[in-house]
Amino acid sequence: MSSFPLRVLTGAMCAAAVEVVAMTTALALYPFGMGADDATAGVRTVEPPDDGTPRVRTLREPTADDIPVVLVHGMSSNRAIFHILRRDLRRAGFPQVTVPNYSWLTTDVRSAARMLAAEVERLCERGGHERVHVIGHSLGGLIARYYVQRLGGDARVHTLVTLGTPHHGTLVAMLPLPHPVMRQLRPGSDLLTELAEPAPGCATRFVALHSDLDELVIPTGNARLAHPDLRTSNIPVRAVGHVSLPLHRRVVSEVCRVLHDAHRPETTAAA
């Protein structure tokens, strides 16, 4: 056996082991991700003055790193999957990270996208923000993309980062699985056909991270985003499984870098 196939095999075996650990971790953390999101760090309000006059909330022009980040989990998951990403985003200078839950019983990406739209509006109203960043894992990336492309979300979302999202469907969805939303993940579905329609003037920047060992997006290249009207960047990730993506240190670091780079002067000028 040549050294190259041996290295590939070793890498695949290591990735599989990490994926098993990630699945076990996600399962163990799942109960802690149920219920309402209690994190409101970074929401700034003006406290009432000592003389008792009414509180006045002022709108402000946020700095780059002050833009809120919304994390959208995948199917059969909840906010617990983002515990590492959320913590590291805050350490990286993004103080307000919100992780709304949607029901695992959700049967339609469009309805979940409408719920996301309402959540983003509440977040912006509460904190006086104009724009947010969104990070979606797996199905969560597709929900966020539908919000941006079809529900006017590009007016709110500065950058959308997707992790292992089947932008062009996955053959796994062809299996006779009981969850109705799986039909929308099949290549050529009505949902994916709608997302392939023209989206002129879409202001959001899209960044898709895709792994060569994603066992749930088949073929793995379907996690790449290609659309003539969208400003897209596709970032390959080596030897990381599907569940591991939001937990893997290398991926988390890359996401933090992407959001910081989104506000560099040359990037803003190019946009």
DOVORO-173820 format. One record per residue: x, y, z of N, C-alpha, C in turn; residue in one letter. Coordinates in pm, whole numbers, plus 50000, padded with zeros to 5 digits. Each point is the difference from the previous one (the first is absolute). Layout:
((X Y Z) (X Y Z) (X Y Z) 'A')
...
END
This chain:
((50085 49880 50000) (49915 50120 50000) (50088 50123 50000) 'M')
((49974 50093 49908) (50081 50121 49993) (49971 50090 50118) 'S')
((50090 50097 50023) (49985 50087 50115) (49879 50090 49988) 'S')
((49965 50042 49876) (49887 50093 49984) (49868 49937 50043) 'F')
((49962 49881 49946) (49876 49938 50047) (50002 49972 50150) 'P')
((50117 49967 50054) (50008 49973 50143) (49968 50125 50080) 'L')
((50052 50116 49955) (49971 50125 50069) (49851 50034 49991) 'R')
((49940 49975 49883) (49858 50026 49982) (49917 49912 50092) 'V')
((50037 49872 50005) (49927 49906 50085) (50013 50036 50147) 'L')
((50121 50036 50040) (50023 50039 50140) (49919 50124 50035) 'T')
((49998 50098 49909) (49924 50121 50024) (49851 49972 50011) 'G')
((49950 49911 49913) (49858 49966 50003) (49964 49929 50130) 'A')
((50088 49911 50046) (49973 49928 50124) (50001 50096 50119) 'M')
((50093 50094 50001) (50005 50100 50109) (49875 50087 49998) 'C')
((49959 50041 49878) (49880 50083 49989) (49877 49925 50048) 'A')
((49993 49870 49967) (49886 49919 50044) (49996 49990 50152) 'A')
((50117 49985 50061) (50006 49993 50146) (49955 50131 50062) 'A')
((50045 50111 49944) (49960 50132 50049) (49850 50019 49984) 'V')
((49946 49952 49887) (49856 50014 49975) (49919 49922 50103) 'E')
((50045 49883 50037) (49930 49922 50103) (50000 50075 50132) 'V')
((50114 50060 50034) (50009 50078 50123) (49906 50121 49992) 'V')
((49997 50065 49883) (49912 50116 49982) (49854 49961 50016) 'A')
((49961 49886 49944) (49862 49954 50012) (49965 49970 50146) 'M')
((50093 49937 50070) (49978 49969 50141) (49988 50128 50081) 'T')
((50087 50096 49971) (49997 50128 50071) (49869 50073 49973) 'T')
((49959 50004 49873) (49875 50068 49964) (49880 49937 50070) 'A')
((50000 49867 50009) (49890 49931 50066) (49998 50030 50150) 'L')
((50120 50004 50060) (50007 50028 50144) (49959 50143 50031) 'A')
((50031 50092 49910) (49968 50141 50024) (49858 50037 49963) 'L')
((49933 49914 49925) (49868 50034 49947) (49903 50051 50107) 'Y')
((49987 49931 50116) (49905 50049 50101) (50029 50142 50048) 'P')
((50128 50041 49995) (50036 50134 50048) (49965 50109 49897) 'F')
((49967 49957 49878) (49966 50097 49896) (49852 50019 49981) 'G')
((49920 49938 50085) (49856 50012 49989) (49953 50126 50073) 'M')
((49884 50049 49963) (49946 50119 50064) (50045 50127 49933) 'G')
((49967 50112 50061) (50028 50132 49942) (50146 50037 50019) 'A')
((50050 50080 49907) (50137 50050 50007) (50006 50108 50106) 'D')
((50083 49980 50103) (50006 50096 50110) (50116 50096 49987) 'D')
((50071 49996 49888) (50118 50085 49984) (49962 50131 49934) 'A')
((50024 50109 50068) (49973 50132 49944) (50122 50089 50009) 'T')
((50116 49936 50014) (50124 50079 50010) (50016 50086 49877) 'A')
((50038 50122 50021) (50026 50089 49889) (49883 50088 49962) 'G')
((49881 49976 50058) (49886 50086 49973) (50016 50126 50083) 'V')
((50020 50110 49935) (50029 50122 50071) (49878 50092 50004) 'R')
((49966 50042 50118) (49893 50096 50016) (50051 50115 50087) 'T')
((49932 50112 49992) (50037 50115 50080) (49924 49994 50130) 'V')
((50071 49993 50111) (49935 49991 50131) (49934 50133 50034) 'E')
((49886 49995 50073) (49934 50125 50036) (50088 50083 50092) 'P')
((50003 50131 49981) (50081 50085 50085) (49948 50001 50142) 'P')
((50086 50048 50092) (49968 49997 50142) (49880 50086 50036) 'D')
((49966 50099 49916) (49889 50089 50034) (49864 49939 49970) 'D')
((49998 49876 49952) (49875 49932 49979) (49931 50029 49870) 'G')
((50062 50076 49909) (49939 50025 49870) (49995 49871 49920) 'T')
((49907 49989 49906) (49981 49873 49928) (50125 49959 49923) 'P')
((50016 49869 49986) (50110 49944 49923) (49981 50032 49852) 'R')
((50109 50033 49935) (49997 50025 49857) (50099 49906 49934) 'V')
((49952 49917 49904) (50089 49910 49929) (50052 50070 49876) 'R')
((50130 50007 49986) (50058 50072 49888) (50057 49902 49899) 'T')
((49979 50030 49873) (50063 49921 49895) (50143 50045 49986) 'L')
((50089 49906 49970) (50140 50034 49987) (50056 49933 49876) 'R')
((50112 50050 49958) (50069 49938 49887) (50097 49898 50057) 'E')
((49972 49869 49988) (50084 49900 50065) (50135 49986 49932) 'P')
((50099 49962 50078) (50129 49964 49942) (49986 49866 49932) 'T')
((50101 49962 49922) (49992 49876 49923) (49972 49880 50089) 'A')
((50078 49986 50107) (49988 49883 50085) (49880 50007 50093) 'D')
((49928 50112 49999) (49883 50014 50084) (49874 49951 49929) 'D')
((50011 49964 49875) (49884 49949 49926) (49958 49866 50062) 'I')
((49872 49983 50033) (49956 49873 50059) (50019 49884 49903) 'P')
((50018 49882 50058) (50014 49878 49922) (49886 49906 50039) 'V')
((49930 49949 49901) (49890 49906 50022) (50044 49864 49949) 'V')
((49990 49898 50085) (50039 49864 49963) (49873 49917 49979) 'L')
((49994 49928 49888) (49881 49920 49966) (50042 49853 49989) 'V')
((49944 49918 50086) (50041 49859 50004) (49932 49919 49891) 'H')
((50043 49876 49988) (49948 49913 49898) (49884 49914 50048) 'G')
((49956 49909 49915) (49887 49913 50030) (50037 49903 50113) 'M')
((49902 49973 50087) (50018 49908 50114) (50110 50048 50094) 'S')
((50022 50130 50004) (50103 50057 50087) (49938 50115 50078) 'S')
((50081 50068 50080) (49957 50123 50066) (50122 50085 50030) 'N')
((49982 50107 50076) (50107 50096 50020) (50124 49943 50067) 'R')
((49987 49886 50066) (50114 49942 50071) (50115 49966 49906) 'A')
((49971 49974 49872) (50105 49964 49905) (50099 50114 49980) 'I')
((49960 50121 50037) (50083 50117 49977) (50076 50047 50126) 'F')
((50011 49916 50101) (50058 50050 50125) (50145 50045 49983) 'H')
((50079 49933 49916) (50139 50041 49978) (50005 50122 49909) 'I')
((49924 49999 49892) (50000 50112 49907) (49952 50127 50067) 'L')
((49897 49989 50081) (49946 50118 50069) (50105 50059 50095) 'R')
((50062 49915 50077) (50101 50047 50095) (50117 50066 49928) 'R')
((50048 49937 49892) (50117 50055 49931) (49966 50127 49923) 'D')
((49877 50013 49952) (49961 50125 49936) (50005 50115 50100) 'L')
((49954 49976 50120) (50004 50104 50102) (50144 50035 50035) 'R')
((50084 49899 50013) (50141 50025 50029) (50067 50076 49885) 'R')
((49949 49980 49879) (50058 50066 49883) (49949 50143 49983) 'A')
((49910 50044 50087) (49957 50139 49995) (49858 50023 49952) 'G')
((49919 49892 49992) (49861 50015 49963) (49916 49976 50125) 'F')
((49964 50106 50071) (49940 49984 50133) (49859 49946 50000) 'P')
((49925 50020 49893) (49861 49956 49999) (49982 49888 49899) 'Q')
((49982 49880 50053) (49979 49881 49917) (49868 49937 50043) 'V')
((49906 49994 49909) (49867 49948 50028) (49980 49867 49929) 'T')
((49940 49905 50070) (49979 49868 49941) (49853 49959 50020) 'V')
((49912 50039 49909) (49860 49960 50013) (49981 49853 49967) 'P')
((49907 49937 50067) (49962 49862 49968) (49878 49999 49910) 'N')
((49997 49910 49905) (49875 49970 49930) (49972 49852 50022) 'Y')
((49876 49963 49993) (49959 49864 50033) (50059 49900 49902) 'S')
((50044 49885 50052) (50048 49893 49913) (49885 49940 49920) 'W')
((49877 50038 50037) (49883 49955 49926) (49970 50089 49880) 'L')
((50081 50107 49981) (49980 50089 49886) (50001 49921 49870) 'T')
((49896 50019 49919) (49987 49922 49878) (50022 50083 49875) 'T')
((50033 50128 50015) (50013 50086 49883) (50108 50105 50024) 'D')
((50096 50008 49909) (50107 50099 50012) (49944 50141 49994) 'V')
((49897 50022 49921) (49945 50134 49984) (49940 50052 50131) 'R')
((49927 49916 50070) (49941 50044 50127) (50107 50026 50105) 'S')
((50105 49917 50000) (50111 50024 50093) (50072 50129 49966) 'A')
((50009 50033 49871) (50063 50125 49958) (49920 50121 50047) 'A')
((49867 49987 49999) (49917 50109 50050) (50020 50020 50150) 'R')
((50018 49891 50074) (50029 50012 50143) (50134 50066 50023) 'M')
((50098 49966 49917) (50131 50064 50010) (49989 50149 49971) 'L')
((49921 50037 49900) (49981 50141 49967) (49944 50076 50118) 'A')
((49902 49942 50068) (49941 50066 50117) (50102 50013 50112) 'A')
((50084 49898 50018) (50103 50005 50105) (50102 50109 49972) 'E')
((50041 50013 49874) (50097 50103 49964) (49940 50139 50022) 'V')
((49875 50019 49965) (49935 50130 50021) (49993 50034 50148) 'E')
((49967 49903 50084) (49996 50023 50145) (50138 50038 50051) 'R')
((50103 49931 49952) (50136 50027 50044) (50043 50141 49961) 'L')
((49971 50039 49877) (50039 50133 49953) (49924 50110 50075) 'C')
((49873 49977 50024) (49920 50099 50072) (50047 50015 50144) 'E')
((50031 49886 50063) (50041 50003 50140) (50133 50070 50019) 'R')
((50092 49979 49907) (50134 50056 50018) (50029 50122 49915) 'G')
((49906 50042 49914) (50024 50115 49914) (50098 49972 49888) 'G')
((50004 49877 49953) (50093 49961 49894) (49933 50009 49863) 'H')
((50082 50021 49900) (49951 50000 49862) (50027 49868 49930) 'E')
((50114 49938 50032) (50041 49877 49930) (50043 49896 50102) 'R')
((49998 49875 49957) (50049 49888 50080) (50084 49910 49911) 'V')
((50077 49913 50063) (50062 49888 49931) (49920 49875 50035) 'H')
((49994 49905 49909) (49931 49874 50026) (50094 49884 49965) 'V')
((50002 49900 50086) (50077 49877 49975) (49902 49885 50009) 'I')
((49991 49920 49894) (49908 49888 49998) (50071 49868 49980) 'G')
((49967 49902 50082) (50058 49867 49986) (49898 49910 49932) 'H')
((50041 49930 49895) (49918 49901 49932) (49870 50064 49951) 'S')
((49884 49948 50042) (49872 50055 49959) (49986 50146 50041) 'L')
((50065 50039 50112) (49993 50138 50046) (50054 50098 49897) 'G')
((50100 49958 49924) (50052 50086 49895) (49900 50021 49887) 'G')
((49923 49896 49971) (49899 50010 49895) (49884 50089 50045) 'L')
((49963 49988 50127) (49896 50086 50057) (50043 50147 49991) 'I')
((50124 50026 50040) (50050 50138 49996) (50011 50050 49857) 'A')
((50041 49913 49909) (50012 50043 49860) (49864 50035 49942) 'R')
((49897 49922 50033) (49866 50031 49950) (49954 50135 50055) 'Y')
((50027 50025 50126) (49966 50129 50060) (50067 50115 49926) 'Y')
((50126 49984 49969) (50076 50106 49933) (49952 50021 49857) 'V')
((49985 49890 49926) (49969 50011 49857) (49854 50028 49970) 'Q')
((49909 49941 50079) (49860 50002 49962) (49911 50083 50092) 'R')
((50050 50036 50117) (49917 50075 50096) (50057 50138 50031) 'L')
((50090 50049 49915) (50057 50133 50021) (50103 50008 50110) 'G')
((50053 49886 50044) (50097 50000 50109) (50133 50063 49965) 'G')
((50027 50022 49871) (50128 50062 49964) (50009 50143 50051) 'D')
((49886 50060 50034) (50002 50134 50059) (50050 49998 50143) 'A')
((49997 49883 50063) (50042 49986 50139) (50131 49922 50017) 'R')
((50025 49904 49912) (50113 49909 50019) (50121 50050 49922) 'V')
((50105 50035 50072) (50124 50046 49938) (50074 49882 49938) 'H')
((50025 49896 50080) (50073 49882 49954) (49927 49875 50047) 'T')
((49980 49906 49910) (49943 49870 50034) (50107 49893 49978) 'L')
((50034 49930 50108) (50097 49891 49994) (49924 49869 50016) 'V')
((50023 49905 49909) (49935 49870 50011) (50104 49892 50023) 'T')
((49963 49903 50083) (50089 49889 50035) (49932 49870 49958) 'L')
((50054 49934 49898) (49944 49873 49957) (49854 50009 49958) 'G')
((49963 50108 49932) (49862 50018 49955) (49983 49941 49860) 'T')
((49900 49917 49979) (49980 49940 49867) (49935 50100 49903) 'P')
((50076 50097 49954) (49947 50105 49915) (49941 49945 49870) 'H')
((50054 49889 49955) (49951 49938 49876) (49941 49862 50028) 'H')
((49957 49980 50123) (49937 49874 50038) (50099 49894 50042) 'G')
((49947 49890 50048) (50084 49887 50040) (49929 49869 49966) 'T')
((50075 49904 49953) (49942 49870 49965) (49950 49925 50122) 'L')
((50048 50038 50118) (49951 49939 50123) (49849 50022 50012) 'V')
((49952 50113 49951) (49857 50032 50009) (49915 49913 49909) 'A')
((50064 49923 49913) (49926 49908 49914) (49958 49874 50075) 'M')
((50058 49977 50116) (49963 49883 50080) (49858 50018 50053) 'L')
((49929 49892 50024) (49861 50010 50049) (49996 50032 50150) 'P')
((50044 50120 50034) (50002 50042 50139) (49868 50069 50035) 'L')
((49955 49994 50127) (49866 50046 50034) (49984 50152 50007) 'P')
((50107 50076 50015) (49986 50143 50020) (49961 50070 49869) 'H')
((49887 50074 49998) (49953 50062 49875) (50097 50099 49938) 'P')
((50080 50069 50084) (50090 50102 49946) (50107 49938 49911) 'V')
((50021 49869 50012) (50101 49934 49918) (49969 50015 49852) 'M')
((49872 50007 49965) (49963 50016 49859) (50056 50131 49943) 'R')
((50012 50102 50084) (50050 50129 49954) (50152 49998 49983) 'Q')
((50065 49897 50053) (50145 49990 49990) (50044 49912 49884) 'L')
((49905 49948 49925) (50035 49917 49886) (50045 50088 49883) 'R')
((50103 49960 49927) (50042 50078 49884) (49882 50025 49905) 'P')
((49984 50125 49959) (49893 50034 49909) (49865 50022 50065) 'G')
((49992 50005 50133) (49873 50021 50068) (49943 50137 49967) 'S')
((49872 50020 50031) (49938 50129 49972) (50067 50112 50078) 'D')
((50043 49970 50122) (50068 50102 50081) (50133 50040 49936) 'L')
((50082 49902 49963) (50130 50030 49941) (49985 50066 49863) 'L')
((49895 49963 49928) (49973 50066 49872) (49965 50146 50022) 'T')
((49924 50027 50105) (49965 50139 50033) (50124 50081 50037) 'E')
((50089 49939 50077) (50122 50070 50041) (50096 50022 49883) 'L')
((49986 49921 49896) (50084 50018 49881) (49948 50111 49909) 'A')
((49883 50052 50027) (49944 50108 49919) (50082 50128 50016) 'E')
((49989 50093 49907) (50077 50125 50009) (49978 50073 50132) 'P')
((50108 50060 50050) (49994 50079 50123) (50079 50129 49978) 'A')
((49957 50081 49906) (50077 50121 49966) (50007 50098 50117) 'P')
((50118 50057 50017) (50018 50103 50103) (50012 49948 50141) 'G')
((50011 49870 50019) (50012 49945 50136) (50128 50054 50065) 'C')
((49985 50067 50114) (50112 50071 50061) (50083 49915 50095) 'A')
((49951 49885 50038) (50068 49916 50098) (50122 49931 49939) 'T')
((50104 49988 50080) (50118 49923 49961) (49983 49858 50052) 'R')
((50021 49900 49915) (49985 49859 50036) (50137 49933 50007) 'F')
((50021 49922 50106) (50123 49921 50015) (49958 49858 50037) 'V')
((50034 49903 49915) (49961 49861 50022) (50123 49915 50032) 'A')
((50001 49942 50119) (50106 49907 50038) (49951 49859 49970) 'L')
((50079 49924 49925) (49960 49866 49958) (50114 49903 50026) 'H')
((49966 49881 50049) (50101 49902 50036) (50004 49884 49902) 'S')
((50119 49950 49975) (50017 49886 49910) (49958 49869 50064) 'D')
((49974 50000 50131) (49957 49878 50069) (49864 50020 50067) 'L')
((49917 50083 49942) (49865 50020 50051) (49914 49881 49960) 'D')
((49960 49921 50097) (49928 49875 49970) (49851 50022 49975) 'E')
((49948 50121 50025) (49858 50026 49981) (49971 50088 49878) 'L')
((50101 50061 49943) (49984 50075 49876) (50072 49922 49891) 'V')
((49924 49933 49916) (50055 49913 49895) (49939 50040 49866) 'I')
((50083 50032 49902) (50146 50014 50008) (50039 50121 50085) 'P')
((50120 49994 50057) (50042 50105 50093) (50007 50137 49934) 'T')
((50022 50003 49868) (50006 50129 49930) (49868 50074 50000) 'G')
((49891 49933 50036) (49870 50068 50004) (49988 50097 50117) 'N')
((50099 49998 50089) (50003 50100 50108) (50065 50130 49955) 'A')
((50053 50000 49877) (50048 50124 49940) (49881 50080 49950) 'R')
((50012 50132 50003) (49892 50087 49954) (50039 50065 49869) 'L')
((49921 49977 49897) (50023 50061 49870) (49869 50061 49952) 'A')
((50001 50131 49981) (49881 50072 49953) (50050 50127 49931) 'H')
((49958 50027 49878) (50057 50113 49926) (49971 50137 50060) 'P')
((49896 50011 50082) (49964 50131 50055) (50051 50023 50142) 'D')
((50064 49900 50058) (50044 50010 50139) (50150 50018 50010) 'L')
((50043 50081 50096) (50143 50017 50028) (50042 49887 50093) 'R')
((50066 49900 49944) (50029 49878 50076) (50150 49973 50010) 'T')
((50036 49939 50112) (50134 49944 50019) (49982 49859 50053) 'S')
((50074 49905 49944) (49992 49861 50043) (50134 49960 50061) 'N')
((49995 49952 50123) (50122 49967 50074) (50003 49850 50028) 'I')
((50096 49927 49944) (50008 49856 50026) (50055 49971 50140) 'P')
((49946 49897 50060) (50047 49954 50131) (50037 49853 49984) 'V')
((50116 49963 50048) (50049 49864 49982) (49975 49913 50122) 'R')
((49949 49880 49975) (49991 49894 50101) (49920 50041 50123) 'A')
((49882 50058 49978) (49910 50035 50109) (49861 49947 49964) 'V')
((49939 49926 50092) (49868 49945 49976) (49890 50104 50016) 'G')
((49878 49962 49963) (49887 50094 49998) (49969 50057 50138) 'H')
((49983 49913 50098) (49966 50046 50135) (50116 50075 50063) 'V')
((50122 49965 49961) (50119 50062 50059) (50019 50145 49958) 'S')
((49940 50042 49889) (50029 50131 49943) (49986 50115 50099) 'L')
((49888 50014 50073) (49990 50114 50093) (50077 49981 50129) 'P')
((50062 49883 50018) (50074 49971 50123) (50151 49998 49978) 'L')
((50042 49990 49877) (50141 49981 49968) (50077 50131 50014) 'H')
((50110 49997 50070) (50077 50121 50030) (50044 50072 49873) 'R')
((50044 49924 49902) (50047 50062 49876) (49887 50071 49927) 'R')
((49883 49940 50001) (49884 50060 49934) (49954 50124 50076) 'V')
((49995 49989 50132) (49958 50114 50083) (50093 50119 49979) 'V')
((50131 49974 49996) (50096 50108 49976) (49980 50064 49864) 'S')
((49969 49918 49901) (49977 50052 49865) (49875 50087 49996) 'E')
((49896 49961 50070) (49878 50081 50004) (50028 50135 50064) 'V')
((50073 50001 50110) (50034 50127 50065) (50082 50088 49906) 'C')
((50091 49940 49927) (50081 50077 49905) (49914 50059 49890) 'R')
((49906 49920 49949) (49913 50047 49892) (49920 50122 50043) 'V')
((49946 49997 50121) (49919 50114 50046) (50085 50123 50023) 'L')
((50122 49982 50050) (50089 50115 50016) (50040 50057 49864) 'H')
((50032 49912 49906) (50043 50045 49868) (49888 50071 49924) 'D')
((49875 49969 50035) (49887 50062 49933) (49998 50152 50017) 'A')
((50074 50050 50100) (49997 50143 50028) (50134 50068 49977) 'H')
((50091 49929 49937) (50124 50066 49962) (49972 50104 49892) 'R')
((50072 50110 49998) (49971 50106 49904) (49997 49952 49855) 'P')
((50094 49913 49963) (50004 49957 49860) (49879 49913 49968) 'E')
((49952 49920 50099) (49883 49916 49977) (49875 50086 49986) 'T')
((49989 50100 50087) (49884 50090 49995) (49998 50077 49870) 'T')
((50116 50045 49955) (50007 50075 49876) (49961 49914 49882) 'A')
((50043 49872 50002) (49966 49908 49891) (49851 49972 49994) 'A')
((49937 49999 50119) (49857 49973 50005) (49920 50115 49942) 'A')
END
